């Protein structure tokens, strides 16, 4: 097997891959919906819960709520709650979350190049 030569492979020089910067990054965006949520917020900038749910498709309320809580806990998104009736909550990317968007764009570019063509 040919060894890859890349500046990025320095992330795998950790004693254990589970302690590497690569594993940390993946832990923040892992899951079926987190990257989609981040991408939606990058595109729309500010979204309320129901609009985000509609954009994400078949995601359940519980799954969306859990993903949003995890993204907020990891400082990738900001949740802004307004004191109003009915309650109003908006979500948007933090600076840390915005810094991931170029990486997600690269994943998209890779997918465009390598996704099998539909017949």
Order of alpha helices (4+ residues) and beta strands (2+ residues): alpha-alpha-beta-alpha-alpha-beta-beta-alpha
